[in-house]
Amino acid sequence: MATVGDVADRLGLLTLTPGPAERTRRLRVSRVIQVGGVPLTAVTSSDVVCVGGAGWKAVGEPESFAAAIRERGVPAIVVDTDDDRLSAEFVSSCVQHGVPIYMLPRERTFADLLGCFAPQTSAVGGSDSDAGQVSAIIDVLADFHRKSGITGAVVLRGAFIAASPSSVDLDLISKTLALAPVPMHAIPGTAAALHVALPSSGAALTLSNSQRRPLEPTRVRKLANDTDRAVQLLAAQRTMRRPLEDALVRELIDARIPAAAMDPWVESFGYVAGDRVRAVAVTVGPRSDATPMDVVEALHDLGVCSGMATVAAARESVVFALIKTGTEKEPNPLARSDFEAQLVTFERMFLARHAGLTIGGSSYVIRSSDDLMRGLINARQMAERQSRAQEPGGSAITLAVPLAATLLAGDPERAHALHESVLGPVLAYDQGKDASYLSTLTTFFALDCHSGATANELGIHINTLRYRLSRIEKLTGRSLASTADRTDYYLALCVGEAIGDRR
């Protein structure tokens, strides 16, 4: 007997309700029932229920239908992707009752679903892990690397997917993306690096081939087509869930519904008590070249590559996201869920390339929907604080200048030598990567090296701050734990302002 997960994996079913779908993946099902063909009283907990065509008349009142389906323990409802009779009221009623809804991809029909339960195909193979399309892309890239020795990465707007993310050089990916994209029909036989634009999804495939191994154009084209298809499915799921995500974020921000009523709705998106969730807010300034929808897509990329459940939606000029990164007992349940590393990638791949964007964040182990509401509000406040600081005449963190720095500034040559030896590598990195490490260091010292206050002021997670400070130490070869090195850092920052070298 097949499970719901087996059927979903075999047909590539897309889910509108990830929370309930996750809970019912391992439930066994034995047949398909089409609404209108049999009375609801004949439906059992081992049935997959299809709704389509004339069946919508038999549905009647969505609230009553969802309640009846829930009472009978039905583990899955399947509808057609292109069915315009699928209403928001129907989806909302199913969500409220915790009934999973799946959608058939365009290339599938209800006949394909019925075929899953035919006697000759009753034993359906499938993975127990709900790894989804990201894991499918990782598997394809890993298989390509095993057979060719060439490293590949699929580059989205705000993140990248690779078989081994920790071993990928983001600088190399950026340089490869700067190359002119090669058309699918013109894949060369050899190249040190290759940039292939995926035609349907708009993503990019980058290949790193420092050993100049043969590329085998046919194999590269297959890799591109397979990854392109998987990214398309990711985009299709987002499009279908967009109205629901917009509604969820709106209600959390407006806080018009009591937590007791919001909790089931929140749970349907995969957020339950004990989950670790990062709330993110990005303000889109009036002069930004990125639209709020661009930011929504980029935050979805960040979430899908670093977490599990992800919701993202725009409200006017602020884009919000809720990204599940683990649980209270298991902070990093997935190998790809190093959120801080993914956040740094997001900042470099998306935020640094678009002017007028500022980001704020807040982390919670949630107990109820109220925690998500507070997280979104705090993230927005941090992002808006960053935005004000970037405005002309906006408040900026300044350093109190000690007497030693004043005296040293009177000797321009020595002041310049100190500044260059201590902060030169940081300035070069900021200018080369369009980063803000020098600003981070200034804020850190202005707030007396208090990590928590610095993270709050910058609107970043404390782990992100630690990553940046560690990077600064590696660039300069000096330790922020050493009193002598701290003194040099502080004096260099102060004289840098005096001699006009500070960005």
N, C-alpha and C positions, 0 to 999 in steps of 0.2 A: 504493500500500500504506500503510495507517494505522500510526501508532506507538502504543505503549502509552499515552503521554500523550494522544494524540488520543481514544482510547477512554475513558480515565478522565475527561477533561474533558467529553466528550459525555454520558456517563451519570451524571456526578457521583459516580464511585466513591470510596469512602472507604478510606484505607489504614491498616492496622495496623502496617506496617513502613516508616516514612518513609525510612530510609536506603537499603535495597535498592530501594525504589520510585523514589527520585530517580535512582539509577544506571541504571535500565532504561527511563526515560520515553521516550527517543529510539529505542529498539529497535523495529524494524518487525515487525508481526505480520500474518498473512494468514488465519488461521482460528481457530475455537473448537473445542476438544476437551473432551468431557465424560467425566470419569473413570468407567470401567465400560463405556463405549460402544466404546472401542478399547483395545488393550493399551498399556501405557506404552512399550513398545519402539517404537511407531509415532509417539510424540510427538517433535516437533522444536523447534528454538530459535525458530521463527516462530509457535508456537502459544500461545494463551491457554487455560489449563486451568481448567475449571469443576469444582467439587466440590459435590455436593448430592444429596439424595434417596438413591437406591440406590447412588450413587457412593461413599458412605462405606464401604460394605462392601469395595469394591475398593481403598480406601486402605490397609487393613491396619495394619501397624505404622507410626506416624507418622514415626519416625526413618528407616526404610528408604524410605518414600515420598518424604520431603523430599530424601534423598540421591540418589534416582533422578531426581527432577525437576531438581535442581541439575546433575547429570551431563549432562542433555540440554539444559541452557541455557535452560530455560523462563523467559520474562521476567515472567510474572504468573500467579498463581492467584486465581480469583474465587470467593467463597463468598457465601451469602445472609445478609443481616443478621439475619434471624429464625431462623436454623438453630441449634437448641439442641444439635445434634451436633458443633458446632465446639468442640473441647476446647482447654484450655490447653496440653496436651501437643502437639497438632498445631501450634498457633501457635509454641510454643517450639522445636519441631524445625525449622520453616521459618526461624525467626529465626537459629538456630544455623548453618543452611546458606546464609543470605543469600538466601532465596527470598521475593520480594514477595508479600504477601497483600492483596487488595482485597476490599471488601464492597459488595454492591449496596444502594443506598438502598431503603427500603421501597416506594417507588412504582415501582421497576424490577424486571424479571424476567430470567431467563436468555434468554428470547426476545428481549428488547431487546438483549442482548449479541450474540446471533446476528445480529440485524438490522444491526449495525455492519459486518458482513462480507458482507452481501448485495451482489450486483453493482451495484445501483442506488445504493448508499450506500457504495461502497468508498472514495470520496474524502471522508474525514472531516476537517472543519476543526477547528483547535484552536490554542491558544497554546503557544509554545515555553517560556514561562515558567511555572514552578509557583508562581504567585502565590497561589493558593488563595482561600478565601472572603473574607479581608481585602481583597485586591485587588478582588474582585467588589463588595464594599461601597463601596470607594473610587471605583470606576468609576461606580456608581449615584449616589453623592453628587455626584461631579463633573458628571455629565450633568444632574442636577437643578439644580445651580448655573448651568450654562451656559444652560439654558432659562428659568430663573426669576429668576436673580440673587440667590437666597436661599441662605445658607450653612447646611448641615446637619451634624450629628455624631451618630454612634451611640455611646451611652454604655454601657459594660459595667461590671462591678464595680470593676475596678482600672485601667481605661484607657478611652480613647475613640478612635474611628476617624473620621477626617475626610479630605476630599479633599486638604487642605493643612494638616497638623497645626501647622506653625510659625506659621500666621497665625490660629489659633483662640485666642480669649481664654478661658482656663480659668475665670476669675472669672465671665464671662458665662454659660458653661455651667452653673456651680454655681447661679447665680441663676435660670436657666431651669428647672433641675431642681426648684427650690424652688416653682415654680408648680404648681398642681393639674394633673395630667395630663388631656388632652382625649381623650374617647373617639373611636374611629375614625369613628364615624357622625356626629360633631358637629364636624368640622373647620371652623373659621370661614373666612370669605372674606378676612379680613385680620387681622394681629396683628404686633406688633413682635417678639414671641418666642413660641415654642410648644413645649410639652412633650407628646410623644405616647408613651404606654406601648405597647411592642410586645407584643401579647398572648400569643404562643406562647413566645417566648424569654425574656421577663422583662427584656430590655434596654430602653433608652429612646432615643427619637429627639428631638433638640433642633433647633429651627430659629431662626436669627437673621435678622430681617427689619427692620433699622433704617430702611430706606427705605419701609416699609409698602407693598411691592408686593403685588399680588393673590396669594393663596396657591393658588388653584385646588384645592379639596378633593379632586377626583378624582386629580390628580397627586400630592398629598401622601399619599393613601391607598395609591397604587401604590408610592411610595417606601417607606412604612412596611412594606408587605407584602413587598417585595423584600428589604429589609434584615433583616426579621424572619426570613425563610426562610434567609438566609445565616448569621445568628447561630445558628439552630437546627442547621444542618449543622456548625458549629464545635463546638457542645455534643455532638452525636452522636458526632463523632470522639473527643472527650475521654472520653465514657462508655465507648466500646469499648476505648480504650487504657488505661483506669484500672488494671485489674489488672496489666498489663504494667509500667506506670510504678511502681506500688507495689512490684513485685518488684525492679525495677532499683534504686530508691532503697534498699530494704532491704539488698540485697546489697552496694551501695557503702558503706553506713554500717557494716554488720557486718564487711565485709572478710574473708569466709570463703573466697572463691574467688580463686585467683591471677589476676594481671592478664592473663596469656596466655589464660586461659579467659574472662575478662570482656570482653576487647577486642572480639570479634565481636558480643557482645550489645549493648555500648555503641554500636558502629558501626551496628547495625541501627536505632538511634534517630536517626541522622544526625550523630553526633559522631565525627569522625576526627582523626587527628594533624594539628596545625597550625591547628585551629579555636580561635577565641577564645570562651571560655565563662564566663559569670557564674554563680557558685554563690550562691544566696540562701537564707537561713533566717529564718523568722519564728516567734518564740515566742508561744504563745497562753496568756496568764495565766489563773488560775482565775476571775477576775472579768470576763473579757472577754465582751462581748456577741456576738462573732463565733465561729463554730465553726471547727475545723480545715478542714472542707470548704469553708467560705466563703473561707478564705484560699487554699486550693488553686485554686479557681476564679478568684480575683482575680489570683494569680500567673500563671495561664494567660493571662489577659487581658493582663497586662504583657508576657509573652513573645510572644504572637501579634502584638502591635502594635509590638514593638521588635526582634524577633529572627527566627530561622528555626526550628530545632528547639527544642522546649520540653518538659521533663518536670517534673511537680510531683506531690508525694505527701506525706501526713502520716504521721509516726511519733509516736504519743502526742501530746504537746502542742507539738511542733515540726513546722513545715511546711517542706519543702525544695523547691527548684526549681533546675533547670539550664537556662540560657537561652543558646543560641548567638547571639552578637552580631556575628560576622564571622569572618574568617580571619586568619592571620598576615600574609598578603600584601594582604588586602583587608579592613581593619578595619570598614568600613561599606558592605557590598555592596548594601543596599537603602535607598531614600530614607526609609523609615519607621524605620530602625534606629538613630536617635539615642537610645541606651539611657539616657543620663543624664537627658535631658529626660523620657523616659517614666517613669523611676524617680521623678522629682520629682512627676509627675502621679499615680503610684501612691501615693506618700506622702500627697498631699493628698486624693485621691479615696477612698482606702480606709483607710490607717493612721490618718490624723487623725480619721476618723469613728468609729473603734472603739477603746475603751479596752482596756488590757491587752495590746497588741501591741507587740513590739519586733523590729527587723530588723537582720540582719547580712549582709555580703556579702564575696565574694572572687572575684578574676578570674584566669584562667589561659589561656595558650596551651597546649593539652593535647598531650601526647605519648603518653599511654596512659590507661587507666581509673584508674590510681593518682592522676593529677592531679585527676580529678573527685572521687575519694574525699577527698583532702586539702582540696579546695575546699569540699565540703559540711561537713566537720568544722570548718574555720576559720570558715565562715559561722555555724555553730551557736554556736561559742564567742563570737563577737562579739555575736550576738543575746542570748545568755545574760548576757554582761557588761552589756549595756544594760538587761536586765531587772532584774538585781541593783541597778544604780544607781538604778532607779526605785522600789525597795522602800523602805518606811520604815526609816530607819537604814542604808540602803545606802550604799556608797561613792560620793562625788560629787567632781567636780573643783572645787578651790577655788583662789583666786588669792592669791598672796603680796602683802600690802598694804604698799606703800611709805610712807615717812614723809610724802611730799607728800599722799597720799590721806588719811592720818590727820589732818593739819593742816586739810585742806580740809573734812573731815567735821565739824570743829568749827564751821564756818560753814554752817548748814543751808540758808540761802537760796542761797548761791553753789554749794554742792554740788548742790542740786536743779536750779539753772539749768544747770550743766554736764551733769548726767545727762539732763535733758530735751532739751537741744539736740543732744547726741550720740546718745543711745540712744532718745529718744522715738519716732522713726519706726520703729525696729526693734520696740520693745514694741508699738506700735499694730498693726504688721503681724502679729506673733505672735498677739495677742489676736483680731484680725479673721479670721485664716486658720487659727487653731489650729496654728501652726507652732512651730518651736523654734530660730529663728535666733539669739536671744540666748544660749541654751545653747551653740550651736555656736561663737559668738564667744568666750564665756568659756573653753571648752575649748581653743580655738586659742591664746589668750593664756597660759593656764595651762601649756601645753606649749611655751612660748617660740616661738610662731608657726611650729612645725614641722608642715608640712602632712601628711607621712606619718604621724607619730605621732598627730595629731589624727584623721585618717581612721580609723586602727586603733582608737583609743579610742572613737570614735562608732559604729564598725561600718559605715562607709559607704565607697564608692569615692572615691578622691582627686578624681576629676572632679566627683562630687556635692558634695564639700567646696568645690571651686573655684567651682562654680555658686552655692552659698550665700553664700560670701564676696563674690562679685561682686554678688549681689543686695543684700547689706548695704551695700556701697559706693554702689550706686545709691540706696538708701533714704536714706542719711545725707548723701550728697554729699561724703564723705570717703574718702581713699585709705589702704588698709592698707599701701601701699608707702612712705608718707610717715612719717618719724620723728615729726614734730609731730602728725599725725593719730593715729598709733599711741599716742602718749602720752595724747592726749585720750580715745581709746577705753579705754585701760587704767584711767586715773583714774576715768572715768565708771562703769566696771564695778565698781570697788572702792567708790566712794562710794555707788553704787546699793545694794550690800549693806548699807552702814552706815545709809542712810536708809530701808531697808526697801521700796524700790520694785522690787527685782529679783523676777521671777516665781518 
